[in-house]
Amino acid sequence: MSGIIQQLPDHVANQIAAGEVIQRPASAVKELLENAVDAGSKNIQLIIKDGGRSLIQVIDNGSGMTEFDARLCFARHATSKLKNADDLWHLRTMGFRGEALASVAAVAQVEMRTRRKADETGILIQIEGSEIVLQEPISAPAGTSIAVKNLFYNVPARRNFLKSNPVETRHILEEFYRVALAFPEIAFSLINNGEEVHRLMAGTFKQRIVSLFGNSWNEKLLMVKEEHTSVKVSGFIGKPDAAKKTRGDQYFFINNRFIKNTYLNHAVQSAYMDLLPAGDFPVFFIRFEVDPATIDVNIHPTKTEIKFEDDRTVYGILRSAVKKAIGSYALSPSLDFDTEMPFVSIAGRNTEIKAPQIQVNPDYNPFSNPNPSARNNAPAMQNLSRIRWEDLAGTPDEKPAQLIPTDSDNAEKSMPWLLHGKYICTQVKSGLMLIDLQGARERIHFERFMHREEHHGASQQLLFPVVKELSGPDTELIRALETELQSLGFDFEYFGKNTIKINGVPAEMLDADAKEIIESILEEFKKSQQDLRLNRLENLARTLAMQAARHLPKQQSPEQLLKLIERLFACETPGFSPNGKQTISIVSMEDLASRFGK
């Protein structure tokens, strides 16, 4: 009698397994690069086209494979790293599940060429949808070349969910950075659509960081080094002034494996306490060396999460190492009361301490004024008192009588004024209306950018163009946002591999630093994308609105404030800023009267 439970065919099971391992082109890049590292390669080349859709190719000069191994490596749970279950607790290699190549072959057309150094000929294998369609001997260089073509060609639903080419390329670059940082002793190169993006020579960890993120980081890094019986910590942290608005440039490596760990993130963040403003995150590249038996890397399909046997000890050692690095460069105040010199020793040990001498004038008469000009100082003292009081109430140029409208019949027409440079105050029929200037400008800019097809932003050309160096992922993010940035008013062009030349900025941002604007936009955009999961248009509109609103004019006339109020009330949602905070508050006459007990 037939039951209702059936065993899935191999090709269906492989596609289901591929959904866990290969989520996007960057996932395939990660697995192929890690396999190349495990093969003992000294030179690895990554070639991609169309964001990994059309082609992902990894070429290495590693150990290569025999014909038998070349066929077997595409089978599920086939690996050279494990012999038994106990080996899971002594792992020092990257890929060990035996899922990577089988998952890739299930959802793409794969071509592999491989040869061992001891063999005269190599082997060519072509696979489509887990089925081997061609196998033949060929002439090939020592090592392995795997080309993944038309990813998700047989899973159209998954392919339709891929993002634009620049976005997918940015994710690929992130995976490339993680592997390249973990193994600075290996030379890497990256070619995107026929253009060489990176050529990284083998070197030190710091050289690899600078090669990937730019020469400016050579002066921004502080060395971290701490050794303990259970863990060794080394690497670099960024100076406090190099902090960013997102956690993007934060890298942990455990035994050369990139990981994510919020607990360790907190350890580093706490070491920067009182050195960073709220919302800023430090940059760090930290490596750990631990006994593989004290960690478990087999708790997540992508192996980016690790469980420690004693995470509290690692937390304390890491925090201490970071604080030590910051303190050694005199970036945080520290007092050692055991070695601090006494105050009197500063003047010298042999300095004689003398009592102060007091001189008294017996002929002094406080009621006489021998200096006639002193009489003229009395008005000056009065003016000083008046100026100090006006400083507390407002600017010296403001006249209190002009700040308060007296015509109650024309309350709505009364001119607004600015309170402490933050709040617009104006009289209305029901009482006093307060407007948050920052939130109001954010709302106006947000809605203006959301309707950018109708209102193209004006661009103000810079007298001297500014050159901005970017990281690889940030360059791809700029490419993805190019149309939107140009519609807002940015005028820039690509000036090398990872460099742009800024020729113009939005008119309202002319007084701001162009480099700082671009960097802030990128960081805020990435932060909003992570936290709010907004679509790209709304995300960028919100980010750019916040940046534009930060650059407030130093002075605002009543006429300018009145125009701003009119623009605010012309918005679709004037009462709230793009991040949901209230922009308008009314203090009624009843509320005011109650404050005075009336």
KOLDO-478589 format. One record per residue (C-alpha): y, z, x. Coordinates in Angstrom, 3 decimals, decimal comma. Each point is the difference from the previous one (the first is absolute). Layout:
! KOLDO-478589
SITE       py       pz       px
SITE        Y        Z        X
...
This chain:
! KOLDO-478589
SITE       py       pz       px
SITE    0,000    0,000    0,000
SITE    3,362   -1,048    1,418
SITE    2,605    2,750    0,509
SITE    3,779   -0,147   -0,119
SITE    0,515    0,805    3,693
SITE   -0,049   -2,950    2,389
SITE    0,511   -0,316    3,732
SITE    3,075   -2,007    0,903
SITE   -0,415   -3,172    2,066
SITE    1,059    0,331    3,632
SITE    3,056   -2,248   -0,318
SITE    1,316    2,046   -2,966
SITE   -0,659    3,295    1,776
SITE    1,804   -1,327    3,080
SITE    3,045   -0,962   -2,058
SITE    0,121    3,467   -1,572
SITE   -0,283    1,611    3,438
SITE    2,692   -2,330    1,293
SITE    2,372    1,394   -2,605
SITE   -0,107    3,377    1,760
SITE    0,326   -1,294    3,558
SITE    2,072   -3,207   -0,308
SITE    2,923    0,673   -2,299
SITE    2,392   -2,545    1,526
SITE    0,212   -2,215    3,126
SITE    1,173    2,964    2,067
SITE   -3,309    1,768   -0,727
SITE   -1,947   -2,893    1,520
SITE    2,318   -0,016    3,020
SITE   -0,633    3,699    0,571
SITE   -3,775   -0,368   -0,086
SITE   -0,074   -3,061    2,265
SITE    2,351    1,549    2,578
SITE   -2,030    3,204    0,126
SITE   -3,217   -1,966    0,510
SITE    1,660   -1,876    2,872
SITE    1,001    3,299    1,596
SITE   -3,529    1,387   -0,372
SITE   -1,307   -3,116    1,763
SITE    1,733    1,131    3,194
SITE    2,667   -2,709   -0,070
SITE    2,897    0,006    2,461
SITE    1,951   -2,722   -1,765
SITE    0,203   -0,438   -3,785
SITE    1,870   -2,734   -1,864
SITE    0,860    0,068   -3,716
SITE    0,939   -3,235   -1,794
SITE    1,126   -0,004   -3,639
SITE    1,333   -2,620   -2,426
SITE    1,692    0,411   -3,385
SITE   -0,150    3,780    0,078
SITE   -3,756   -0,072    0,713
SITE   -0,826   -2,052   -3,082
SITE   -0,874   -3,204    1,833
SITE   -1,154    1,383    3,350
SITE   -0,726    3,217    1,824
SITE   -1,473   -0,568    3,440
SITE   -0,806    2,568    2,679
SITE   -0,986   -1,229    3,469
SITE   -1,243    2,437    2,650
SITE   -1,620   -0,070    3,424
SITE   -2,463    2,768   -0,765
SITE   -3,741    0,246    0,384
SITE   -0,941   -2,717   -2,493
SITE   -3,288   -0,123   -1,968
SITE   -3,401   -1,575    0,082
SITE   -1,098   -2,412   -2,728
SITE   -1,997    2,721   -1,736
SITE    2,912    2,474    0,061
SITE    2,408   -2,677   -1,182
SITE   -2,012   -0,478   -3,184
SITE   -0,742    3,672   -0,534
SITE    3,611    1,188    0,356
SITE    0,844   -1,536   -3,392
SITE   -2,657    2,051   -1,790
SITE    1,030    3,166   -1,823
SITE   -0,360    3,290    1,884
SITE   -0,666   -1,839    3,259
SITE    1,669    1,746    2,947
SITE   -0,447    0,502    3,728
SITE    1,713    3,404    0,023
SITE   -2,513    2,167   -1,859
SITE   -3,688    0,638    0,529
SITE   -0,430    3,080   -2,204
SITE    2,050    2,358   -2,177
SITE    0,779    2,334    2,904
SITE    1,994   -2,763    1,670
SITE    2,647    0,403   -2,704
SITE    1,127    3,191    1,758
SITE    0,409   -1,640    3,414
SITE    2,019   -3,083   -0,890
SITE    2,490   -1,428    2,470
SITE   -0,004   -3,580   -1,315
SITE    2,019   -1,557   -2,836
SITE   -2,252   -1,899   -2,438
SITE   -3,297    1,737   -0,669
SITE   -0,797   -0,467   -3,694
SITE   -1,322   -3,538    0,334
SITE    2,050   -1,085   -3,018
SITE    2,838   -1,977    1,569
SITE   -1,482   -3,439    0,748
SITE   -2,268    0,089   -3,046
SITE    2,996    0,744   -2,243
SITE    2,166   -2,686    1,590
SITE   -2,765   -2,615   -0,257
SITE   -0,456    0,812   -3,701
SITE    3,570   -1,002   -0,927
SITE    0,934   -2,684    2,555
SITE   -1,157   -2,955    2,038
SITE   -0,886    1,329    3,447
SITE   -0,586   -1,832    3,234
SITE   -1,221    1,903    3,061
SITE   -0,421   -1,244    3,557
SITE   -1,499    2,414    2,511
SITE   -1,610    0,018    3,447
SITE   -1,117    2,663    2,407
SITE    0,984   -0,362    3,650
SITE   -3,661   -0,178    1,010
SITE   -0,754   -2,894   -2,388
SITE    0,635   -3,664    0,742
SITE    0,719   -1,013   -3,583
SITE    1,490    1,737   -2,952
SITE   -0,681   -0,061   -3,726
SITE    2,046   -1,283   -2,952
SITE   -0,542    1,507   -3,452
SITE    1,823   -1,019   -3,194
SITE   -0,253    2,142   -3,131
SITE    1,362   -0,465   -3,514
SITE   -0,376    2,745   -2,575
SITE   -2,625    1,884    2,059
SITE   -2,116   -3,148    0,392
SITE   -0,570   -1,533    3,448
SITE    0,755   -3,722   -0,306
SITE   -0,147   -0,969    3,678
SITE   -1,499    1,372    3,197
SITE   -0,160   -1,910    3,265
SITE    0,353    0,478    3,768
SITE    3,371   -0,910    1,512
SITE    1,967    0,201    3,209
SITE    2,367    2,967   -0,242
SITE    1,863    2,399    2,304
SITE   -1,402    3,477    0,510
SITE    0,966    2,294   -2,839
SITE    0,353   -0,450   -3,746
SITE    2,298   -1,964   -2,284
SITE   -0,093    0,724   -3,738
SITE    2,084   -2,119   -2,382
SITE    0,395    1,173   -3,605
SITE    1,212   -2,851   -2,204
SITE    1,123   -0,038   -3,638
SITE   -0,344    3,719   -0,606
SITE   -1,022    0,860   -3,598
SITE   -0,658   -3,686   -0,757
SITE   -2,905    1,045   -2,253
SITE    1,820    2,982   -1,524
SITE    3,089   -1,615   -1,576
SITE    1,038    3,193   -1,798
SITE    0,280    1,840    3,305
SITE    1,814   -2,905    1,639
SITE    2,577   -0,093   -2,808
SITE    0,866    3,629    0,652
SITE    1,046   -0,708    3,595
SITE    3,720    0,273    0,737
SITE    2,240   -2,593    1,604
SITE   -0,776   -1,269    3,494
SITE    2,713    2,102    1,726
SITE   -1,234    3,156   -1,730
SITE   -3,629   -0,630    0,945
SITE    1,080   -0,865    3,542
SITE    1,841    3,312    0,223
SITE   -3,185    1,867   -0,952
SITE   -1,920   -1,961    2,623
SITE    2,583    0,927    2,626
SITE   -0,359    3,667   -0,894
SITE   -3,755   -0,157    0,625
SITE    0,581   -1,954    3,199
SITE    2,447    2,672    1,207
SITE   -2,474    2,796   -0,703
SITE   -2,777   -1,569    2,041
SITE    2,315   -1,178    2,784
SITE    1,545    3,488    0,349
SITE   -3,412    1,662    0,085
SITE   -1,140   -2,163    2,926
SITE    2,912   -0,685    2,364
SITE   -2,481   -0,865    2,767
SITE   -1,006   -3,157   -1,936
SITE    2,201   -3,111   -0,078
SITE    0,819   -1,253   -3,507
SITE    1,745   -3,073   -1,345
SITE    0,980   -1,027   -3,525
SITE    0,725   -3,514   -1,257
SITE    1,398   -0,458   -3,512
SITE    0,155   -3,520   -1,446
SITE   -0,108   -1,529    3,468
SITE    2,751    2,250    1,426
SITE   -0,763    2,689    2,550
SITE    1,323    3,302   -1,346
SITE   -1,390    2,419    2,602
SITE   -1,492   -0,272    3,472
SITE   -0,853    3,513    1,132
SITE   -1,139    0,538    3,540
SITE   -2,331    2,853    0,897
SITE    1,949    3,065    1,091
SITE    0,897    3,602   -0,809
SITE    0,439    1,521   -3,434
SITE    3,791    0,101    0,344
SITE    0,129   -3,612    1,150
SITE   -1,979   -1,014   -3,062
SITE    2,388    1,902   -2,311
SITE    3,046   -1,647    1,551
SITE   -1,627   -3,444   -0,103
SITE   -0,655    0,323   -3,729
SITE    3,133    1,786   -1,213
SITE    2,657   -1,262    2,400
SITE    1,637    0,943    3,285
SITE    2,386    2,410   -1,725
SITE   -2,891    2,433   -0,463
SITE   -0,310    0,472    3,747
SITE    2,838    2,543   -0,155
SITE   -0,940    1,556   -3,349
SITE   -3,452    1,384    0,870
SITE   -0,933    3,498    1,147
SITE   -3,359    0,673    1,629
SITE   -2,482    2,331   -1,707
SITE   -2,883    1,496    1,937
SITE   -2,150    3,041   -0,711
SITE   -3,559    0,842    0,989
SITE   -2,276    2,507   -1,709
SITE   -3,687    0,704    0,178
SITE   -0,552   -1,633   -3,394
SITE    2,594   -2,785   -0,020
SITE    2,267   -1,991    2,305
SITE    3,335   -1,205   -1,368
SITE    2,061   -2,725    1,665
SITE    2,470   -2,697   -0,939
SITE    3,664   -0,299   -0,870
SITE    2,417    1,159   -2,659
SITE    3,384   -1,396   -0,907
SITE    3,230    1,828    0,635
SITE    1,591    1,489   -3,132
SITE    2,667   -2,715   -0,123
SITE   -2,806   -2,602   -0,228
SITE   -1,337    1,437   -3,274
SITE   -0,453   -2,313   -2,975
SITE    0,034    0,215   -3,780
SITE   -3,699   -0,827   -0,326
SITE   -3,244    0,986    1,685
SITE   -0,721   -3,556    1,115
SITE    0,160    0,539    3,764
SITE   -2,333    3,003    0,125
SITE   -3,298   -0,492    1,785
SITE   -2,892    2,407    0,554
SITE   -3,045   -1,057    2,012
SITE   -3,181    2,074    0,183
SITE   -2,262   -1,252    2,799
SITE    1,881   -3,339   -0,156
SITE   -0,444   -0,238   -3,788
SITE    3,123   -0,248   -2,165
SITE    0,053    2,642   -2,734
SITE    2,235    1,319   -2,764
SITE    0,257    3,753   -0,419
SITE    2,702    1,741   -2,038
SITE   -0,932    3,365    1,518
SITE    0,750   -1,234    3,523
SITE    3,138   -1,739   -1,262
SITE    1,241    3,368   -1,180
SITE   -0,619    1,480    3,445
SITE    2,260   -2,575    1,646
SITE    2,627    0,212   -2,737
SITE    0,190    3,788    0,301
SITE    0,526   -0,297    3,764
SITE    3,202   -1,952   -0,745
SITE    1,263    2,714   -2,346
SITE    3,832    0,291   -0,015
SITE    0,263   -3,146    2,132
SITE   -0,378   -2,611   -2,739
SITE    1,891   -0,303   -3,299
SITE   -1,946    0,134   -3,230
SITE   -1,767   -3,262   -0,731
SITE   -0,286   -1,096    3,635
SITE   -3,363   -0,297    1,754
SITE   -0,707    0,054    3,736
SITE   -1,611   -2,881    1,849
SITE   -3,129    0,809    1,993
SITE   -2,959   -1,590    1,762
SITE   -2,498    2,798    0,651
SITE   -3,556   -0,227    1,304
SITE   -2,745    2,618   -0,316
SITE   -3,176    0,299    2,023
SITE   -2,604    2,201   -1,677
SITE   -3,738    0,446    0,037
SITE   -1,398   -2,494   -2,566
SITE   -2,308    2,736   -1,253
SITE    3,039    1,960   -1,268
SITE    1,307   -2,761   -2,305
SITE   -1,378   -2,054   -2,883
SITE    1,256   -3,580   -0,253
SITE   -2,477   -1,035   -2,660
SITE    1,993    1,193   -3,011
SITE    2,005   -3,119   -0,863
SITE   -0,923   -3,714   -0,242
SITE    2,805   -1,027    2,371
SITE   -0,696    2,941    2,348
SITE    3,693    0,953    0,149
SITE   -0,594    3,559   -1,198
SITE   -1,700    2,603    2,174
SITE   -1,220    3,499   -0,727
SITE    0,419    2,561    2,801
SITE   -2,353    2,858    0,614
SITE    2,955    2,278    0,883
SITE    3,161   -1,620   -1,306
SITE    2,138    3,147    0,374
SITE   -0,494    0,061    3,749
SITE    0,914   -3,678    0,281
SITE    3,086    0,627   -2,166
SITE    1,222    2,806    2,239
SITE   -0,618   -1,880    3,243
SITE    1,766   -3,111   -1,292
SITE    3,035    1,913   -1,258
SITE    0,278    1,887    3,284
SITE   -0,259   -3,199    2,043
SITE    2,751   -1,733   -1,998
SITE    2,342    3,009    0,178
SITE   -0,616    0,213    3,735
SITE    0,915   -3,669    0,430
SITE    3,202    0,432   -2,000
SITE    0,964    3,184    1,839
SITE   -0,646   -1,451    3,459
SITE    2,638   -2,647   -0,623
SITE    2,555    2,607   -1,135
SITE    0,161   -1,463   -3,495
SITE   -0,501    3,331   -1,734
SITE    1,609    3,320    0,951
SITE   -2,329    2,541    1,518
SITE    0,591    3,475    1,390
SITE   -2,348    1,800    2,324
SITE    1,034    3,640   -0,096
SITE   -2,386    0,859    2,830
SITE    1,791   -2,256    2,473
SITE    3,518   -0,224   -1,437
SITE    2,608    1,234    2,529
SITE    2,208    2,933   -1,041
SITE    3,492   -0,906   -1,033
SITE    1,685    1,874    2,869
SITE   -2,051   -1,894    2,581
SITE    1,666   -3,281   -0,975
SITE    3,183    1,039    1,785
SITE   -1,932    0,974    3,115
SITE   -1,737    3,132    1,129
SITE    2,859    1,179    2,272
SITE    2,795   -0,556   -2,472
SITE    2,039    3,158   -0,570
SITE    0,628    0,769   -3,644
SITE    3,586    1,138   -0,598
SITE    1,433    1,640   -3,075
SITE    2,660   -2,045   -1,834
SITE    3,591    0,982    0,791
SITE    2,459    0,522   -2,862
SITE    3,686   -0,632    0,547
SITE    2,497    1,651   -2,359
SITE    3,653   -1,003   -0,355
SITE    1,919    3,225   -0,800
SITE    3,151   -1,964   -0,976
SITE   -1,735   -2,088   -2,699
SITE    1,644    0,250   -3,460
SITE   -2,007   -1,597   -2,819
SITE    3,075   -0,147   -2,269
SITE    2,045   -2,120    2,365
SITE   -0,449   -3,734    0,574
SITE    1,087   -1,002    3,496
SITE   -1,154   -3,591   -0,623
SITE    2,113   -1,653   -2,709
SITE   -2,405   -2,903   -0,317
SITE   -2,648    2,412   -1,253
SITE    1,790    0,128   -3,336
SITE   -0,869   -3,631   -0,478
SITE   -3,713    0,806    0,295
SITE   -0,150    1,811   -3,333
SITE    0,054   -3,201   -2,095
SITE   -2,627   -1,454    2,311
SITE   -2,286    2,940   -0,681
SITE    0,551   -0,447   -3,700
SITE   -0,828   -3,702    0,299
SITE   -3,188    0,880    1,909
SITE   -1,143    2,279   -2,807
SITE    0,831   -2,674   -2,546
SITE   -1,909   -2,680    1,922
SITE   -3,090    2,160    0,264
SITE    0,049    0,659   -3,736
SITE    0,417   -3,710   -0,711
SITE   -2,910   -0,766    2,319
SITE   -2,189    2,186   -2,179
SITE    1,291   -1,551   -3,203
SITE    0,080   -3,597    1,202
SITE    1,594   -2,237    2,602
SITE    3,565    0,845    1,143
SITE    1,313   -3,290   -1,407
SITE   -1,210    0,761   -3,509
SITE    2,381    1,609   -2,468
SITE   -1,732    2,369   -2,434
SITE    2,412   -0,932   -2,757
SITE   -1,176   -3,616    0,183
SITE   -3,681    0,866   -0,023
SITE   -0,055    1,403   -3,544
SITE    0,905   -2,417   -2,806
SITE    2,347    1,664   -2,456
SITE    0,117   -2,602   -2,757
SITE   -2,756    1,131   -2,377
SITE    0,761   -2,782   -2,465
SITE   -0,952   -2,611    2,599
SITE   -2,945    1,913    1,469
SITE   -2,230   -3,044    0,324
SITE    2,698   -1,898    1,878
SITE    0,636    2,771    2,546
SITE   -0,606   -1,027    3,583
SITE   -3,105    1,463    1,654
SITE    0,022    1,895    3,276
SITE   -2,604    0,774    2,665
SITE   -1,276    3,535    0,532
SITE   -1,088    0,768    3,585
SITE   -0,816   -3,658    0,502
SITE   -3,162    0,319   -2,141
SITE    0,877    0,248   -3,682
SITE    2,326   -2,044   -2,194
SITE    1,904    2,134   -2,485
SITE    1,772   -1,342   -3,044
SITE    1,220    1,421   -3,276
SITE   -1,681   -1,073   -3,232
SITE    0,474    1,058   -3,614
SITE   -2,815    2,545    0,053
SITE    0,985    1,537    3,345
SITE   -0,623   -0,946    3,629
SITE   -2,318   -2,791    1,159
SITE   -1,600    0,290    3,453
SITE   -1,675   -2,997    1,678
SITE   -2,165    0,197    3,099
SITE    1,602   -2,621    2,236
SITE   -3,139   -0,637    2,073
SITE   -2,276   -0,344   -3,038
SITE    2,499   -2,222   -1,807
SITE    0,237   -2,416    2,919
SITE   -3,801   -0,059    0,293
SITE   -0,329   -0,926   -3,681
SITE    2,641   -2,752    0,258
SITE   -1,537   -1,545    3,107
SITE   -3,515    0,306   -1,424
SITE    0,707   -1,907   -3,184
SITE    2,078   -2,549    1,864
SITE   -2,904   -0,760    2,317
SITE   -2,543   -0,015   -2,821
SITE    1,999   -2,901   -1,482
SITE    0,429   -1,725    3,329
SITE   -0,643   -3,442   -1,518
SITE    3,313    0,378   -1,842
SITE    1,973    1,964    2,617
SITE   -0,674   -1,137    3,535
SITE    1,199    2,525    2,534
SITE    2,958   -0,965    2,166
SITE   -0,704   -0,139    3,718
SITE    2,581    1,066    2,544
SITE   -0,512   -1,679    3,348
SITE    0,005    2,253    3,053
SITE    2,469   -0,750    2,776
SITE   -2,766    0,601    2,533
SITE   -3,594   -0,599   -1,203
SITE   -2,379    2,910    0,551
SITE   -3,500   -0,377    1,469
SITE   -2,626    2,379   -1,431
SITE   -3,432    0,506    1,567
SITE   -2,797    0,774   -2,486
SITE   -3,651    0,922    0,092
SITE   -2,572   -2,570   -1,087
SITE   -0,602    1,490   -3,490
SITE    3,750    0,355   -0,591
SITE    0,515   -3,642    0,959
SITE   -2,535   -1,050   -2,609
SITE    1,668    2,279   -2,541
SITE    3,313   -1,719    0,714
SITE   -1,694   -3,357   -0,576
SITE   -1,403    1,241   -3,312
SITE    3,431    1,231   -1,142
SITE    2,023   -2,865    1,456
SITE    0,963   -1,593   -3,316
SITE    1,036    3,279   -1,586
SITE    1,977    1,128    3,053
SITE    1,876   -3,288    0,155
SITE    0,837    0,175   -3,694
SITE    1,514    3,428    0,572
SITE    2,289   -1,327    2,712
SITE   -1,907    0,285    3,279
SITE    0,246   -2,956    2,356
SITE   -2,525    0,101    2,844
SITE   -2,264   -2,254    2,028
SITE   -3,111    0,549    2,085
SITE    0,800    0,356    3,669
SITE   -3,312    0,125    1,832
SITE   -3,379    1,480   -0,910
SITE    1,038    3,361   -1,443
SITE    3,783   -0,246    0,087
SITE    2,616   -1,044   -2,547
SITE    3,671   -0,862    0,438
SITE    2,201    1,413   -2,760
SITE    2,957   -2,293   -0,685
SITE    1,268    1,534   -3,215
SITE   -0,388    3,012   -2,281
SITE    0,969    0,746   -3,614
SITE    3,748    0,345   -0,346
SITE   -0,223    3,618   -1,117
SITE   -1,922    0,898    3,188
SITE    2,366   -1,593    2,492
SITE    1,073    3,339    1,497
SITE   -3,589    1,136    0,584
SITE   -2,202   -0,656    3,017
SITE   -2,027   -3,169   -0,644
SITE   -3,018    1,196    2,011
SITE   -0,023    3,314   -1,838
SITE    0,213   -1,764   -3,362
SITE   -3,038   -2,202    0,674
SITE   -2,037    2,898    1,387
SITE    0,914    2,255   -2,924
SITE   -0,841   -2,718   -2,515
SITE   -3,433   -0,514    1,556
SITE   -0,766    3,722    0,136
SITE    1,249    0,722   -3,524
SITE   -1,845   -3,009   -1,369
SITE   -3,281    1,133    1,563
SITE    0,585    3,533   -1,246
SITE    0,703   -1,158   -3,563
SITE   -3,015   -2,294    0,089
SITE   -2,251    2,909    0,994
SITE    1,440    2,607   -2,355
SITE    0,891   -1,946   -3,140
SITE   -2,280   -3,042    0,092
SITE    2,780   -2,168   -1,431
SITE   -0,110   -3,774   -0,123
SITE    1,703   -1,694    2,905
SITE    3,195   -0,979   -1,838
SITE    0,621    3,434   -1,482
SITE   -1,010    1,721    3,225
SITE    2,405   -2,050    2,110
SITE    2,789    0,278   -2,583
SITE   -0,315    3,773    0,004
SITE   -0,105    0,174    3,797
SITE    2,981   -2,268    0,552
SITE    2,027    1,754   -2,685
SITE   -0,474    3,341    1,743
SITE    1,048   -1,484    3,336
SITE    3,061   -1,739   -1,427
SITE    1,127    3,173   -1,781
SITE   -0,138    2,084    3,180
SITE    2,857   -1,879    1,603
SITE    2,816    1,388   -2,126
SITE    3,639   -0,895    0,714
SITE    1,891    2,837    1,664
SITE    2,652    0,037   -2,740
SITE   -0,079   -1,058   -3,624
SITE    3,107   -0,578   -2,057
SITE    0,076    0,955   -3,701
SITE    0,000   -3,710   -0,857
SITE   -3,148   -0,553    2,082
SITE   -1,703    2,963   -1,653
SITE    0,915   -1,326   -3,429
SITE   -1,531   -3,386    0,826
SITE   -3,159    1,729    1,244
SITE   -0,267    1,925   -3,280
SITE    0,361   -3,230   -1,950
SITE   -2,724   -1,641    2,083
SITE   -2,265    3,015   -0,499
SITE    0,324   -0,071   -3,792
SITE   -0,677   -3,739    0,046
SITE   -3,482    0,748    1,388
SITE   -3,042    0,072   -2,224
SITE   -0,819    3,608    0,970
SITE    3,250    1,620    1,197
SITE   -1,171    3,575   -0,449
SITE   -2,639   -0,019    2,755
SITE   -0,292   -1,197    3,584
SITE   -2,937   -2,248    1,037
SITE   -1,973    3,065    1,129
SITE    0,422    1,696   -3,383
SITE    2,766    2,483    0,805
SITE    2,818    0,610   -2,477
SITE    3,308   -1,721    0,813
SITE    2,260    1,219   -2,830
SITE    0,702    3,518   -1,248
SITE    2,459    1,111   -2,701
SITE    1,562    3,462    0,092
SITE    1,186    0,638   -3,542
SITE    3,154    1,892   -0,936
SITE   -2,202    2,704   -1,523
SITE   -1,793    0,478    3,344
SITE    3,313    0,268    1,804
SITE    1,357    2,462   -2,521
SITE   -3,079    2,198    0,277
SITE    0,521    0,263    3,760
SITE    3,366    1,646   -0,657
SITE   -1,278    2,231   -2,781
SITE    1,767   -1,916   -2,732
